[in-house]
Amino acid sequence: MEENVFEALMNPKYRKKAKTRLIIFVHGYQASSFDMEVVCNYFRYRDPTISVLLASSNEGRTEQPMEESAHRLALEIKNHINQRESKDLEINFVCHSMGGIIARAALKYLQFYK
């Protein structure tokens, strides 16, 4: 039986032993963080202990080169993490469309958090 995205992310067999779970929501082409807000709110409702980031660094800029978008997203994530007290995080991405491609491209800038 297939699990939905939420159930798969919350399944203990896929989880690390981090203190805090950070879920980063990344919108798609010609979209905004508002487009991911409903999904984000569902995750918050189901698990109030999670920390979330509604990525907004590429709003209105999805026409720009992929590498620039990836770099902006990575900087937004780094800034979000650096503002937190605890750095013991399990990081997950929930992306739509081109947001997934941008998130994958941003991973090379986030190797420090591996």
Salt bridges, closest charged atoms under 4 A:
GLU7 OE2 - ARG46 NH2 2.79
GLU67 OE2 - LYS108 NZ 2.85
GLU90 OE1 - ARG15 NE 3.39
GLU90 OE2 - ARG21 NH2 2.83
